[in-house]
Each structure stands twice: as C-alpha cells, then as structure tokens.
Amino acid sequence: MAKEPVTNEAGARPRFCVLGAGHGGTAMAAHLALMGFQTNLFNRSEERLLPIKLMGGIELLRTEGDVVPHGTARLHCVTTDIAEALPDSDVLMVAVPATGHRFMAEACASHLRNGHIVVLNPGRTGGALEFSHILRRRGVTADVVVAEAQTFIYASRCVNPAQVQILRVKNSIPVAALPAYRTPEVVQALRPAFPQFAPGDNVIKTSLDNIGAVFHPTVTVLNAARIESTHGDFEYYIDGVTESVSRVLEALDAERVGVAAAMGFNAITARQWLYLAYDAAGKTLHQAMRANPGYYGIKGPYRLDHRYLNEDVPMSLVPIASLGDMLGVETPTIDAAIHLAGLLNGCDYWAEGRTVERLGLAGLSLKQIRELVLEGLPTVSGAPPTHDQA
C-alpha cells in the first residue's frame, strides 16, 4: 500500500533519517517508507536492527480503520554507522527517549551539513536547547536547524522485532525550532509527509507545555506501593488519581506555569490541556481527569524502574526546577517529586538531568534567554562552561 510522496513547496521530496529503532522509531520509519519517502534508519546497537535486515524491512501491520498504509516497508539504509545514515538525508527525526538525546547530538555533530533539519520527537523539556548546546560545544558551524515536537505523533507498538502497529495518529502536533523564526522552515520540510505538524510558538512553549511532566512522575511516586504490590494492575489515571493526589498535581502544575510566566511565556494549565485535547471539563483537575474517557482502562506501570520516572523526572521535572532556581521561582512540589523519585529508584536525577548548565542557559539574563529562543544565540560575555558543567 505504498504511495507516491508529495513534495514540499520548493518541489523537492524530503529524504528522511529516523534515529532510533524502538517502538516509535520503527513505526515512523515504516510509515515514511510506505508513503514513498526515501528513509534511512539508524540505531546504535546492531542487535535491534538485525531482524529488520533479515526481514528485508519493517512490516507495518493493518489496524482497524487503516489509519496508515500497511505492508512491508523497504528502507533505503539500515545501519549503526551514523556516517552512512546522514549524508543523503534532509530531515533527521530523532525518535529515542529524551535520555538518549545527548548521545544522538554527540553522534551527529561531526556529520551534520548545511540544510539539515533535526526534529526531536518529542523534546520533553529543553530537548532542543540541550541538543543545540552540544552542537555548539562540538564546534558545529553548519547551518542546521534543531526543532522539537511537543509530543510523539503516534500511539504505536512493536509486535515483533520487525513488525509494528500504529494504533493512532494524532491530529495536530506543535513543533518549534530554535530559534523560533525558523519554525516555518521546519513545518514546510515536514508537511509533505506529516501535515499533522503545526507551528508552535517557541521551544520554551513546547517544553513547558509538556503535560507528561505533571502527570507521570507524581502519580507514579504517590502510587509506588500499589505499583510494587500489584505490578501495575490498577487504572493509572482513575484509581491512581484520587482527590488528594490531584491536589498535589495541581500544586506541581502551578509551579510549572509559574516558571513559564517568569520567563514571559504563557503555559497552558493541565486542566486547560485536558479540555483542549480531550474535551474533558471539570471544576477541578480531578473532575477533568475523570471526565476523560481516554484515561479509563490504562493500567499503571509494572515497576518503578520505568520511563515515567527514569525519563520524565530528569528530562522534564529537573529542567523546570533548575529554571525556577535560576529565575528565583520556588518549586517545592517539583523538588519533592524529584527527591522522592530518586529515593525510590536509588539514583540522583539531579545529576542525570537537564539543568540550566546542560541547556546552555547558565549565566544568561532573562533577556538573553528570550533572544536565544526567539532570535538566535545572544552574545554572552565570559568563558563557556567546562566539560564537567556541560
């Protein structure tokens, strides 16, 4: 069921490289190839790619309603060699957990060329800032645009190592470039394959409108005993979010919105997001969550060593708290969630996470941060941070 690809406004057919061969990466690579786009697939480990090579591609299985094409997707290149994957690609779709963004930035740095567009799917909080900061530190001078999506475009799953299903394609995904004025370039490059991507305001907006940062870590922490005793056999958003738990979520959400306001940006509240995304309304967050039919039937994580903590805490909560520290905005609920999550999993999420140093924002004034986000890198006096700081 492959079809001929459409072109962008310049008449060119974009060539894609998907970086990451997990659930999302294989789904995206298969979908792109079946739509007729030249698609490369890069993964750091050969083990994950071997079944795809043996099968001669990725089988995208039929789903109810045929939301996407189905069949065997023949990829142009499947490789662990980043030097092989990038040169003949125009758009690099990074589809790995946010904890892998640093690796991808380091791996790509010496192979990027003028015209490359890098899109983090999604960026979580501060993804594009961190990725761009690493490229600057590596001395990349090529004209490369780094952007981030607010969320991942698919609900998908791997059925077997070379078989994947796309259960749903989201209708509208905000995407923002760094700096913001280059967002139209990114949307134009993506549109032939993904008309679902819409211009976002800027990377602070896409980062701080990351509602997963509100729901995932705190609900998991406050249901730790239940997760360990039942292995996640409870309704995560319904049984796991009582009125008292929702009050904690609302306090954490208010701190997130407060950090955005201190930077001069208007972040949507979790309750507003539920209404916009799901038409779920309520006078309180608890009521709105229970009014969302999409939350019923979703089970909890089967263990605490899960992306709801290992990804969402260091890559979402830590940068919000770190920005708060820098801006003088108190974030006691977020700080508590980070601390408790680290105790539960026996690790230091502050040491692993995206602090303002790793985002390349340490030492910048609020005016300079806004210039960086909206217009490009500001002129900053003083020496760059050391390797240890970055």
C-alpha positions, -999 to +999 in steps of 0.1 A: +000+000+000+029+024-005+021+056-023+040+083-042+052+110-018+041+146-023+066+174-025+072+204-004+066+240-016+100+240-032+091+210-053+116+187-036+109+153-019+124+154+015+147+124+024+144+112+060+166+096+085+150+081+116+174+079+145+163+052+170+147+018+163+124+014+193+086+014+192+083+049+178+113+049+155+104+017+137+068+029+133+079+062+119+105+047+095+079+021+082+053+048+078+076+071+059+089+044+036+053+032+028+044+067+020+072+066-006+098+087+010+135+077+010+141+066+046+172+056+064+171+040+099+200+045+124+203+027+157+233+025+180+230-013+185+232-039+157+210-063+177+179-042+173+185-038+135+193-074+127+157-087+125+148-058+102+177-066+079+168-103+079+132-095+071+142-070+043+123-042+060+097-034+086+062-049+084+036-022+093+005-043+103-030-034+093-050-017+120-087-011+124-098+018+102-065+017+082-051+049+098-019+045+078-007+024+049+002-012+057+027-037+042+064-043+043+083-011+043+116-013+023+141+011+038+169+028+019+195+022+045+195+004+079+227+010+098+247+015+130+271+038+111+259+074+116+283+085+087+263+062+064+229+073+076+231+111+075+247+124+043+219+117+019+191+127+043+174+161+047+153+157+078+167+138+108+138+125+130+152+117+165+128+091+179+145+079+212+137+086+248+149+120+259+177+104+279+192+095+245+192+130+230+227+137+243+241+106+226+224+115+194+237+150+194+273+138+200+269+111+174+256+135+148+278+165+154+306+158+130+283+146+102+259+175+100+258+197+069+242+229+058+204+224+054+200+195+078+169+198+099+168+178+132+135+172+149+132+157+184+101+135+187+094+148+213+118+171+230+103+167+265+115+198+284+145+216+270+154+190+243+162+214+215+181+237+239+203+208+251+208+194+216+218+228+202+241+235+231+260+202+225+264+211+188+278+245+197+302+229+222+313+205+195+321+234+172+294+227+146+293+256+122+270+241+096+236+258+091+215+232+110+180+238+124+171+219+156+134+216+165+113+197+189+078+183+188+056+188+219+045+151+218+051+120+197+028+118+167+018+081+170+004+057+195+023+026+183+038-006+195+062-032+183+045-066+178+077-084+169+113-070+163+105-063+126+067-058+130+050-027+142+014-013+146+004+023+145-028+025+165-035+062+162-020+093+145-025+125+165-043+152+146-021+182+155+014+183+169+030+217+177+066+218+166+090+247+173+125+255+160+154+271+178+154+300+171+116+304+167+117+324+135+130+292+117+099+272+126+082+278+092+112+261+075+107+230+097+070+228+091+075+232+054+100+204+053+078+181+073+045+189+056+048+165+026+050+135+050+034+149+082+007+176+077-001+170+114+028+191+124+017+227+131+039+257+140+044+260+178+052+294+194+088+285+205+108+258+223+100+272+258+063+269+250+067+233+236+089+224+265+069+238+294+036+227+279+049+191+284+019+178+305+035+144+309+058+162+334+028+169+356+010+135+354+036+108+351+062+113+378+040+124+406+012+099+401+039+072+400+056+084+431+023+086+451+013+051+439+047+035+445+034+009+469+005+000+447+027-004+417+051-027+435+024-048+451+002-052+420+028-048+392+006-020+378-027-039+379-048-008+385-063+020+365-034+045+365-054+078+359-086+067+377-076+046+407-042+063+409-055+099+410-078+105+440-089+140+451-058+143+474-034+131+447-049+156+422-043+184+447-006+176+446-008+175+408-024+210+408+003+224+431+030+210+408+012+222+377+010+257+392+048+257+398+054+247+361+031+275+349+049+300+373+083+292+358+070+298+323+054+331+334+087+342+349+102+337+315+075+358+299+056+328+283+021+317+289+019+279+296-013+261+294-026+245+327-031+208+329-069+213+333-070+235+302-050+210+283-075+182+292-103+203+278-084+212+246-071+177+239-100+156+250-130+179+256-127+168+293-140+196+315-143+199+353-141+225+380-110+207+394-082+187+378-096+156+395-130+161+379-115+169+345-093+137+345-123+116+354-143+132+326-117+120+300-129+086+286-094+080+272-080+076+306-102+046+315-086+012+311-050+024+311-030+003+336-002+015+358+035+008+351+045-027+361+076-014+380+091+018+393+121+014+371+100+029+343+102+059+319+076+077+339+105+082+364+137+075+345+128+098+316+102+122+329+120+132+361+155+141+347+143+153+313+111+171+324+110+180+361+147+187+366+149+214+339+117+231+352+131+231+388+165+243+375+150+271+356+130+280+387+162+281+407+178+304+382+148+327+380+140+328+417+108+309+413+101+284+441+092+249+431+088+229+463+064+203+450+085+197+419+117+195+441+099+169+464+088+148+435+124+147+421+138+138+455+113+111+462+116+096+427+154+094+432+150+076+465+125+051+451+149+042+423+182+047+442+196+073+418+204+110+416+181+125+390+196+160+395+230+146+385+215+130+354+190+157+344+188+187+322+200+215+344+204+251+331+241+243+326+233+214+303+207+235+285+233+262+278+213+288+298+235+292+329+247+328+333+222+342+308+199+370+317+162+366+310+166+390+281+194+368+266+173+336+271+145+352+252+169+363+224+183+328+222+148+312+220+132+337+196+160+352+175+192+331+179+223+328+201+229+361+220+263+375+227+274+363+261+305+375+279+327+352+299+341+317+292+319+288+282+312+262+308+337+234+313+331+199+301+321+188+337+295+216+339+280+207+305 
